Amino acid sequence: MKFHCGILGSGFFTATNAFLLLGMVVILSGCSSGGGSTPQFIISGTVSGDIRQGITITLSGSGSQTTETDADGNYTFAGITNGTYGITPAYNGYLFNSTSRIIRISGANATAVDFTSLISTTGPHNISGTVTADNGAALYRVTMTLSGTSSGTVLTDANGDYAFDGLADGNYTVTPSLSGYILNPINKILYVSGSDATGINFTADKNPTPTYNLSGTVTQSGTGLPGVTITLVGTSPATVFTDEGGRYTFPGLQAGTYSIHINKSGYTFSPESRSLTVRSADILGANFTADQGLYSISGRIIGAGAGVTVTLGGNASASTSTDATGNYSFTGLANGSYNVTPSLTGYVFTPTILVVGISNANAAGINFISSRQ
């Protein structure tokens, strides 16, 4: 006999069917709208403080999602299954009372996963200056290009002034360009840290000889790689950083012989450098490819000694066991976010899991303390 979940009509309770009631109770107790699907929960919270709306909240660990807070600072992740998760807030120019929180979902929702935002003393900042001719006159509509941690283009105003606003701490190159002029210097490299960078000034001379551009792209697995340092050695030396698409340009070069050298921590490049001669035309397509270095996560399980299973999740999956002194390691890891979880029958571990970020360096000292249950 086939039964369906729903409200039983009064006609069900007849003498003929009464003997089935006990069996029906057992059958109906398993009925649910999910049809036996994996239970799903929510993680939610609120960001209070100096900024609330538009804060990026990233979920990592047993699953990954990204959302933004609403006008009241609220956020929600739905469709969460049992597991361990990291919740991380981010907003340019702001810090938070906790950089991230680790939440374990086990048969129930996790609410009130809250944060407080604070204005950061490290940003945002400005880069500004003036461009003048050799006689001191202001130069109008000079193209000013910013590359590095952030990128952008502005024009000088009638007073020769320019500004790039809302910048985070980082490395930057400012490059001026105006047809018919040679700019001195060809660019300026600076590091913004904790304050505005003002007085980044340039002067311009009428260009008696033609100049040319040299440009290219740095890619990794077919995708542009930003933040690569490109150094030009030769007749008109200069240094720039690749933009968000991995592109770079050296404008206003005089004819001559040059070599290009390339560098970014944690990467190798092919070719390692380029030699070329600028004669009577721009040089395009001076390209490079990058391979990312590999790193390790290591630590120690204090107390249990050998035989503790340590599991790696996130950007890569692996498992290893501690040695006689409780040490463990995972090698050959690319940049990314990883979860490290120890386990051994009869023991509990503090913390139960750690979320580790790899960014161009090894992660050491990822330690746990074990105790018998």
Phi, psi and chi 1 to 4 in degrees:
 res  aa     phi    psi   chi1   chi2   chi3   chi4
   1 MET       -  136.3 -179.4  177.2  -65.9      -
   2 LYS  -105.4  131.5 -178.4  176.6 -179.0 -179.1
   3 PHE  -116.9  155.5  -61.3   99.8      -      -
   4 HIS  -122.3  142.2  -62.4  -83.8      -      -
   5 CYS   -65.0  138.5  -63.3      -      -      -
   6 GLY   159.3 -171.9      -      -      -      -
   7 ILE   -84.8  131.0  -60.6  173.9      -      -
   8 LEU   -82.8  129.2  -59.1  178.4      -      -
   9 GLY   -69.9  162.0      -      -      -      -
  10 SER   -64.7  -23.7   58.7      -      -      -
  11 GLY   -70.0  -11.4      -      -      -      -
  12 PHE   -67.1  -38.5  175.7   80.5      -      -
  13 PHE   -83.7   71.7  -66.9   96.2      -      -
  14 THR  -107.7  165.2   64.1      -      -      -
  15 ALA   -62.3  -34.6      -      -      -      -
  16 THR   -64.4  -39.3  -56.3      -      -      -
  17 ASN   -98.6   -2.9  -65.7  -35.8      -      -
  18 ALA   -60.3  -33.2      -      -      -      -
  19 PHE   -67.0  -15.8   75.0   94.5      -      -
  20 LEU   -86.5   -7.5  -64.1  174.8      -      -
  21 LEU   -58.4  -46.6  178.2   58.3      -      -
  22 LEU   -60.9  -44.8  179.6   60.3      -      -
  23 GLY   -63.4  -36.0      -      -      -      -
  24 MET   -65.7  -36.6  -74.8  -70.1  -70.5      -
  25 VAL   -59.4  -43.7  170.6      -      -      -
  26 VAL   -64.2  -44.5  174.6      -      -      -
  27 ILE   -65.5  -46.7  -65.7  171.6      -      -
  28 LEU   -68.3  -26.0  -68.9  174.1      -      -
  29 SER   -63.2  -21.0   66.7      -      -      -
  30 GLY   -91.7   -3.2      -      -      -      -
  31 CYS   -74.9  137.0  -65.6      -      -      -
  32 SER  -157.5  157.6   67.6      -      -      -
  33 SER   -67.6  -21.3   60.1      -      -      -
  34 GLY   -81.9   -9.5      -      -      -      -
  35 GLY    59.0   33.8      -      -      -      -
  36 GLY    85.8   12.2      -      -      -      -
  37 SER   -72.2  165.9   61.0      -      -      -
  38 THR   -62.6  130.5  -58.0      -      -      -
  39 PRO   -59.7  141.4  -20.4   31.5      -      -
  40 GLN  -125.7  146.1  -65.3 -175.2  -18.5      -
  41 PHE  -132.9 -174.9  -53.0   96.3      -      -
  42 ILE  -127.6  152.7   65.5  168.6      -      -
  43 ILE  -119.0  128.3  -64.0  174.7      -      -
  44 SER  -144.8  162.5   62.3      -      -      -
  45 GLY  -175.5 -172.0      -      -      -      -
  46 THR  -139.0  141.0  -58.2      -      -      -
  47 VAL  -105.8  121.4 -179.8      -      -      -
  48 SER  -110.5  173.6   58.2      -      -      -
  49 GLY   115.7 -148.6      -      -      -      -
  50 ASP   -70.2  -28.1  -64.8  -40.0      -      -
  51 ILE  -138.9  141.7 -173.0   72.1      -      -
  52 ARG  -125.9  -48.3  -64.4 -173.4  177.1 -170.4
  53 GLN   -82.8  144.2 -174.2  173.2    9.8      -
  54 GLY    78.3   12.8      -      -      -      -
  55 ILE   -76.7  130.3  -63.4  169.7      -      -
  56 THR   -77.2  125.2  -60.5      -      -      -
  57 ILE  -115.4  121.9  -50.8  -67.2      -      -
  58 THR  -110.7  131.4  -58.3      -      -      -
  59 LEU  -103.6  130.7 -178.5   76.4      -      -
  60 SER  -137.6  174.2   61.1      -      -      -
  61 GLY   108.1 -121.3      -      -      -      -
  62 SER   -69.2  -12.9  -62.0      -      -      -
  63 GLY  -159.3  165.3      -      -      -      -
  64 SER  -133.0  134.6   60.3      -      -      -
  65 GLN  -150.4  164.5  -64.8 -175.5   41.4      -
  66 THR  -138.4  137.9  -59.6      -      -      -
  67 THR  -145.5  177.9 -170.7      -      -      -
  68 GLU  -128.4  150.5  -71.3 -171.8   -6.7      -
  69 THR   -71.9  149.7   55.0      -      -      -
  70 ASP   -84.7 -170.3   63.2   17.4      -      -
  71 ALA   -61.8  -23.8      -      -      -      -
  72 ASP   -98.0    5.9  -63.5  -42.8      -      -
  73 GLY    85.2    8.1      -      -      -      -
  74 ASN   -86.1  149.1  -60.3  -45.5      -      -
  75 TYR  -145.1  157.1   72.8   91.2      -      -
  76 THR  -147.8  136.4  -60.9      -      -      -
  77 PHE  -111.2  123.6  -67.4  110.9      -      -
  78 ALA  -107.4  169.2      -      -      -      -
  79 GLY    69.3   32.1      -      -      -      -
  80 ILE   -88.8  131.2  -55.2  -61.7      -      -
  81 THR   -99.3  169.1   57.0      -      -      -
  82 ASN   -56.7  138.8  -72.7  -25.7      -      -
  83 GLY   158.2 -173.6      -      -      -      -
  84 THR  -113.5  134.3  -58.8      -      -      -
  85 TYR  -133.1  149.9  -61.3   85.3      -      -
  86 GLY  -109.2  134.9      -      -      -      -
  87 ILE  -118.3  122.3  -61.4   92.5      -      -
  88 THR  -128.8  123.0  -55.7      -      -      -
  89 PRO   -92.2  152.3   32.3  -31.6      -      -
  90 ALA  -153.2  136.8      -      -      -      -
  91 TYR  -157.3  127.1 -165.3   90.8      -      -
  92 ASN   -57.0  126.8 -174.6   34.6      -      -
  93 GLY    88.5    4.2      -      -      -      -
  94 TYR  -129.4  147.9  -74.2   81.4      -      -
  95 LEU  -107.8  169.3  -58.6  173.2      -      -
  96 PHE  -133.5  152.5  -63.4   86.1      -      -
  97 ASN   -62.1  -21.6   62.9  -37.7      -      -
  98 SER  -139.5  128.7  178.2      -      -      -
  99 THR   -67.0  -30.3   55.6      -      -      -
 100 SER  -163.8  163.9   64.2      -      -      -
 101 ARG  -131.9  142.0  -66.6 -176.0   59.5  180.0
 102 ILE  -100.3  125.5  -56.5  -60.1      -      -
 103 ILE  -124.6  134.7  -59.0  -62.1      -      -
 104 ARG  -108.3  123.5 -178.9  166.7 -179.6   79.0
 105 ILE   -96.9  122.5  -63.3  -64.0      -      -
 106 SER  -144.1   80.9 -179.5      -      -      -
 107 GLY    81.1   10.9      -      -      -      -
 108 ALA  -157.0  158.6      -      -      -      -
 109 ASN   -68.0  155.3  -62.3  -32.3      -      -
 110 ALA  -115.8  109.4      -      -      -      -
 111 THR  -112.4  170.3   58.4      -      -      -
 112 ALA    59.3   36.0      -      -      -      -
 113 VAL   -85.6   82.4 -174.8      -      -      -
 114 ASP  -101.8  157.6  -60.2  -25.0      -      -
 115 PHE  -137.7  161.9  -61.6   87.9      -      -
 116 THR  -123.6  130.2  -59.0      -      -      -
 117 SER   -93.5  145.8   64.5      -      -      -
 118 LEU  -135.5  140.4  -55.7  167.2      -      -
 119 ILE   -64.2  129.3  -65.9  177.6      -      -
 120 SER   -81.5  142.4  170.2      -      -      -
 121 THR   -84.0    1.2   58.9      -      -      -
 122 THR  -107.0   12.6   61.2      -      -      -
 123 GLY   163.3  170.7      -      -      -      -
 124 PRO   -79.3  160.9   29.1  -33.8      -      -
 125 HIS  -129.6  176.1  -56.8  -61.1      -      -
 126 ASN  -122.2  150.7  -58.1  -30.8      -      -
 127 ILE  -117.5  127.3  -65.0  174.8      -      -
 128 SER  -146.3  161.8   62.0      -      -      -
 129 GLY  -179.5 -166.1      -      -      -      -
 130 THR  -137.8  146.3  -56.4      -      -      -
 131 VAL  -117.2  124.8 -177.3      -      -      -
 132 THR  -127.8  157.3   56.0      -      -      -
 133 ALA   -77.2  172.0      -      -      -      -
 134 ASP   -65.8  -17.4   53.9    1.4      -      -
 135 ASN   -93.8    6.9   61.7    0.8      -      -
 136 GLY    91.1   -5.6      -      -      -      -
 137 ALA   -73.1  142.0      -      -      -      -
 138 ALA   -66.5  141.9      -      -      -      -
 139 LEU  -106.6  123.5  -77.2  178.4      -      -
 140 TYR   -93.6  141.0  178.8   50.2      -      -
 141 ARG    61.5   37.9  -64.4 -171.4   66.8   80.7
 142 VAL   -76.2  131.2  178.7      -      -      -
 143 THR   -77.9  120.7  -60.1      -      -      -
 144 MET  -110.9  121.2  -52.1  -61.2  -63.4      -
 145 THR  -112.4  129.9  -58.2      -      -      -
 146 LEU  -108.3  132.9 -177.7   72.7      -      -
 147 SER  -135.2  163.9   59.0      -      -      -
 148 GLY   122.6 -132.2      -      -      -      -
 149 THR   -59.7  -37.2  -57.5      -      -      -
 150 SER  -131.1  162.2  -63.3      -      -      -
 151 SER  -133.9  157.6   60.4      -      -      -
 152 GLY   174.5  171.6      -      -      -      -
 153 THR  -138.2  133.6  -58.8      -      -      -
 154 VAL  -135.4  167.9  -62.7      -      -      -
 155 LEU  -114.4  144.4  -61.3  175.0      -      -
 156 THR   -67.2  149.2   56.9      -      -      -
 157 ASP   -88.0 -169.1   61.1   18.1      -      -
 158 ALA   -63.7  -20.4      -      -      -      -
 159 ASN   -93.8    4.5  -62.7  -45.0      -      -
 160 GLY    79.2    8.8      -      -      -      -
 161 ASP   -89.7  151.4  -63.1  -31.9      -      -
 162 TYR  -145.5  161.8   73.7   91.8      -      -
 163 ALA  -156.8  141.2      -      -      -      -
 164 PHE  -111.0  122.0  -64.9  100.4      -      -
 165 ASP  -106.2  163.1  -58.8  -38.2      -      -
 166 GLY    66.8   38.3      -      -      -      -
 167 LEU   -96.7  139.9  -56.5  177.5      -      -
 168 ALA   -82.4  164.2      -      -      -      -
 169 ASP   -57.7  142.4  -74.0   -2.4      -      -
 170 GLY   161.8 -175.8      -      -      -      -
 171 ASN   -91.1  137.0  -69.3  -62.7      -      -
 172 TYR  -139.6  153.1  -66.7   92.3      -      -
 173 THR  -125.5  129.8  -61.7      -      -      -
 174 VAL  -108.6  123.6 -179.4      -      -      -
 175 THR  -125.8  119.2  -56.2      -      -      -
 176 PRO   -91.1  155.0   32.7  -32.0      -      -
 177 SER  -153.4  131.8  176.9      -      -      -
 178 LEU  -151.2  121.7 -178.2   62.1      -      -
 179 SER   -55.8  132.5  178.7      -      -      -
 180 GLY    87.4    2.3      -      -      -      -
 181 TYR  -127.6  150.4  -73.8   82.7      -      -
 182 ILE  -103.7  124.4  -63.9  176.4      -      -
 183 LEU   -93.0  139.5  -81.4  -62.1      -      -
 184 ASN  -127.4  119.1 -178.5   32.2      -      -
 185 PRO   -75.2  174.7   29.9  -36.1      -      -
 186 ILE   -66.3  -30.4 -170.4  172.7      -      -
 187 ASN  -162.6  171.9   60.1   26.3      -      -
 188 LYS  -131.9  133.1  -74.4 -167.7  175.3 -176.8
 189 ILE  -104.6  133.6  -60.6  170.9      -      -
 190 LEU  -148.6  159.3   57.9  147.9      -      -
 191 TYR  -116.2  118.7  179.9   68.1      -      -
 192 VAL   -88.3  122.8  173.9      -      -      -
 193 SER  -149.7  102.2  177.6      -      -      -
 194 GLY    83.5   -5.7      -      -      -      -
 195 SER  -161.1  168.4   62.0      -      -      -
 196 ASP   -68.2  153.4  -64.6  -19.5      -      -
 197 ALA  -109.3  104.6      -      -      -      -
 198 THR  -109.5  166.9   59.2      -      -      -
 199 GLY    69.8   27.5      -      -      -      -
 200 ILE   -86.6   82.9  -49.2  -57.4      -      -
 201 ASN  -102.8  157.5  -58.0  -29.4      -      -
 202 PHE  -138.3  154.5  -61.7   84.4      -      -
 203 THR  -120.9  156.5   58.1      -      -      -
 204 ALA  -131.5  138.3      -      -      -      -
 205 ASP  -117.3  144.9  -63.6  -37.4      -      -
 206 LYS   -55.7  135.0  -80.4  -73.1 -173.1  179.0
 207 ASN   -85.1  109.4 -174.5    4.3      -      -
 208 PRO   -81.6  -15.4   29.9  -32.8      -      -
 209 THR  -130.8  152.2   58.5      -      -      -
 210 PRO   -66.8  151.8   24.7  -33.9      -      -
 211 THR  -126.4  165.0   60.4      -      -      -
 212 TYR  -136.1  166.1  -52.2   97.2      -      -
 213 ASN  -110.9  147.2  -61.8  -31.5      -      -
 214 LEU  -127.8  127.2 -172.9  159.9      -      -
 215 SER  -145.5  164.2   62.9      -      -      -
 216 GLY  -173.5 -171.3      -      -      -      -
 217 THR  -138.6  143.5  -56.2      -      -      -
 218 VAL  -111.3  122.7 -178.8      -      -      -
 219 THR  -123.6  152.8   57.3      -      -      -
 220 GLN  -127.7  116.6  179.5 -168.2   10.3      -
 221 SER    53.8   39.2  -60.0      -      -      -
 222 GLY    85.1   -1.6      -      -      -      -
 223 THR  -112.4  136.9  -58.3      -      -      -
 224 GLY   -58.9  137.6      -      -      -      -
 225 LEU  -107.6  113.3 -178.6   63.8      -      -
 226 PRO   -81.3  164.1   29.7  -34.2      -      -
 227 GLY    73.4   17.4      -      -      -      -
 228 VAL   -84.5  133.5  180.0      -      -      -
 229 THR   -81.7  121.6  -56.8      -      -      -
 230 ILE  -114.8  118.1  -49.5  -68.6      -      -
 231 THR  -112.3  127.8  -57.9      -      -      -
 232 LEU  -104.6  125.3 -174.2   67.6      -      -
 233 VAL  -116.3  132.7  177.8      -      -      -
 234 GLY   148.9 -143.2      -      -      -      -
 235 THR   -60.0  -41.7  -53.9      -      -      -
 236 SER  -127.2   80.8  -58.5      -      -      -
 237 PRO   -66.8  148.2   24.8  -33.6      -      -
 238 ALA  -167.0  166.4      -      -      -      -
 239 THR  -137.2  136.9  -60.3      -      -      -
 240 VAL  -136.4  171.9  -63.1      -      -      -
 241 PHE  -119.1  144.7  -63.1   92.4      -      -
 242 THR   -66.1  146.5   55.4      -      -      -
 243 ASP   -83.5 -169.2   64.9   13.8      -      -
 244 GLU   -64.4  -19.3   67.0  -81.4    1.0      -
 245 GLY   -98.4    9.5      -      -      -      -
 246 GLY    78.5   10.6      -      -      -      -
 247 ARG   -89.7  150.4  -60.7  173.7  -68.5  -92.8
 248 TYR  -143.6  155.3   73.5   91.1      -      -
 249 THR  -146.9  136.4  -61.0      -      -      -
 250 PHE  -109.5  105.3  -67.3  101.6      -      -
 251 PRO   -90.3  163.6   32.2  -33.4      -      -
 252 GLY    64.5   36.1      -      -      -      -
 253 LEU   -85.1  138.7  -59.7 -179.6      -      -
 254 GLN   -78.2  156.9  -61.4  178.5   26.5      -
 255 ALA   -60.1  139.9      -      -      -      -
 256 GLY   163.6 -174.1      -      -      -      -
 257 THR  -101.4  136.6  -59.2      -      -      -
 258 TYR  -137.8  159.1  -63.9   89.4      -      -
 259 SER  -132.8  143.9   61.6      -      -      -
 260 ILE  -110.3  128.7  -53.9  172.3      -      -
 261 HIS  -120.6  143.7  -57.7  -90.0      -      -
 262 ILE  -132.0  142.6 -177.7  168.2      -      -
 263 ASN  -157.6  138.5  179.2   64.5      -      -
 264 LYS  -156.5  128.0 -176.7  177.4  176.1   68.4
 265 SER   -56.4  132.8  177.4      -      -      -
 266 GLY    87.9    4.9      -      -      -      -
 267 TYR  -129.6  152.1  -68.5   82.5      -      -
 268 THR  -116.5  157.1   58.6      -      -      -
 269 PHE  -132.1  151.1  -62.3   91.9      -      -
 270 SER  -132.7  122.0  178.0      -      -      -
 271 PRO   -71.3  169.4   30.0  -36.8      -      -
 272 GLU   -71.8  -27.5  -65.6 -178.7   -6.4      -
 273 SER  -160.0  168.6   63.4      -      -      -
 274 ARG  -134.0  141.2  -74.9 -177.5  177.4  -86.9
 275 SER  -114.6  136.1  -63.3      -      -      -
 276 LEU  -155.8  165.9   44.4   87.8      -      -
 277 THR  -123.9  125.6  -60.1      -      -      -
 278 VAL   -91.8  122.7  175.4      -      -      -
 279 ARG  -117.3  -75.4  -72.1 -167.9  177.7   91.5
 280 SER  -134.8   16.8   58.0      -      -      -
 281 ALA  -158.6  159.7      -      -      -      -
 282 ASP   -61.9  151.2  -66.3  -17.9      -      -
 283 ILE  -111.0  119.3  -65.6 -179.6      -      -
 284 LEU  -113.7  156.4  -50.4  176.5      -      -
 285 GLY    76.4   28.6      -      -      -      -
 286 ALA   -81.4   78.2      -      -      -      -
 287 ASN   -98.0  159.0  -58.9  -28.9      -      -
 288 PHE  -137.5  154.3  -63.1   83.5      -      -
 289 THR  -117.3  148.9   58.1      -      -      -
 290 ALA  -121.0  145.2      -      -      -      -
 291 ASP  -120.5  135.5  -71.4  -41.1      -      -
 292 GLN   -84.2  139.3 -169.1  170.5   23.2      -
 293 GLY   -69.3  162.5      -      -      -      -
 294 LEU  -113.2  146.6  -61.8  177.5      -      -
 295 TYR  -132.1 -176.1  -54.0   96.8      -      -
 296 SER  -134.8  156.3   65.7      -      -      -
 297 ILE  -120.1  129.2  -65.7  174.4      -      -
 298 SER  -144.8  159.6   62.0      -      -      -
 299 GLY  -178.4 -161.2      -      -      -      -
 300 ARG  -143.1  141.1 -176.5 -176.4  176.3 -161.1
 301 ILE   -97.1  109.8  -49.2  -60.9      -      -
 302 ILE   -85.4  123.8  -58.6  169.8      -      -
 303 GLY   114.2  -52.0      -      -      -      -
 304 ALA   -82.8  -24.0      -      -      -      -
 305 GLY    75.3 -137.3      -      -      -      -
 306 ALA   -75.9  157.8      -      -      -      -
 307 GLY    87.5    4.8      -      -      -      -
 308 VAL   -78.2  128.5  176.9      -      -      -
 309 THR   -80.1  126.1  -61.5      -      -      -
 310 VAL  -116.8  122.6 -175.3      -      -      -
 311 THR  -109.2  135.7  -56.8      -      -      -
 312 LEU  -107.2  131.2 -175.5   72.0      -      -
 313 GLY  -133.3  179.4      -      -      -      -
 314 GLY   104.4 -124.0      -      -      -      -
 315 ASN   -68.9  -17.8  -81.1   39.1      -      -
 316 ALA  -150.6  155.5      -      -      -      -
 317 SER  -118.3  135.8  -61.7      -      -      -
 318 ALA  -163.9  167.5      -      -      -      -
 319 SER  -145.4  143.1 -179.5      -      -      -
 320 THR  -147.6  175.2 -171.4      -      -      -
 321 SER  -125.4  149.1  -63.4      -      -      -
 322 THR   -71.2  152.6   54.6      -      -      -
 323 ASP   -85.3 -169.3   63.8   15.8      -      -
 324 ALA   -61.4  -25.7      -      -      -      -
 325 THR  -102.7   10.6   56.3      -      -      -
 326 GLY    86.3    8.4      -      -      -      -
 327 ASN   -83.0  150.0  -64.5  -46.9      -      -
 328 TYR  -146.8  162.6   72.7   92.6      -      -
 329 SER  -159.1  151.1   66.9      -      -      -
 330 PHE  -122.3  130.6  -62.4  100.1      -      -
 331 THR  -119.8  171.4   59.4      -      -      -
 332 GLY    69.9   35.1      -      -      -      -
 333 LEU  -100.8  136.9  -56.4  177.8      -      -
 334 ALA   -85.0  170.2      -      -      -      -
 335 ASN   -58.0  142.3  -73.7  -22.0      -      -
 336 GLY   156.5 -171.7      -      -      -      -
 337 SER  -108.2  134.1  179.6      -      -      -
 338 TYR  -131.7  153.2  -62.2   88.1      -      -
 339 ASN  -113.7  131.9  -50.3  -45.2      -      -
 340 VAL  -116.5  124.5 -178.4      -      -      -
 341 THR  -133.0  119.8  -53.0      -      -      -
 342 PRO   -91.2  153.2   31.5  -30.3      -      -
 343 SER  -154.6  143.4   62.1      -      -      -
 344 LEU  -162.9  127.4 -179.7   63.2      -      -
 345 THR   -55.4  130.9  -58.8      -      -      -
 346 GLY    90.4    0.4      -      -      -      -
 347 TYR  -126.5  151.6  -75.5   82.4      -      -
 348 VAL  -117.6  154.7  -66.7      -      -      -
 349 PHE  -128.6  143.3  -61.7   88.1      -      -
 350 THR  -124.6  120.1  -55.5      -      -      -
 351 PRO   -72.2  170.7   28.6  -35.3      -      -
 352 THR   -75.1  -26.8   56.8      -      -      -
 353 ILE  -154.9  150.2 -173.8  173.4      -      -
 354 LEU  -128.6  136.2  -76.2  173.2      -      -
 355 VAL   -96.5  123.1  178.0      -      -      -
 356 VAL  -120.6  130.1 -178.6      -      -      -
 357 GLY  -101.5  128.3      -      -      -      -
 358 ILE  -101.7  122.9  -64.3  -68.7      -      -
 359 SER  -142.2   85.3 -179.8      -      -      -
 360 ASN    62.6   26.7  -61.9  -26.9      -      -
 361 ALA  -162.8  155.6      -      -      -      -
 362 ASN   -68.7  152.7  -63.1  -32.5      -      -
 363 ALA  -112.6  107.3      -      -      -      -
 364 ALA  -111.4  165.6      -      -      -      -
 365 GLY    72.0   28.4      -      -      -      -
 366 ILE   -86.3   84.3  -49.3  -57.4      -      -
 367 ASN  -104.7  154.6  -59.7  -27.7      -      -
 368 PHE  -133.0  156.2  -60.4   80.3      -      -
 369 ILE  -113.0  130.2  -62.2  174.2      -      -
 370 SER  -109.3  151.9   62.9      -      -      -
 371 SER  -149.7  150.7   57.8      -      -      -
 372 ARG   -71.7  143.4  -70.7 -172.5  177.6  -84.0
 373 GLN   -69.5      -  -70.0 -179.1  -39.4      -
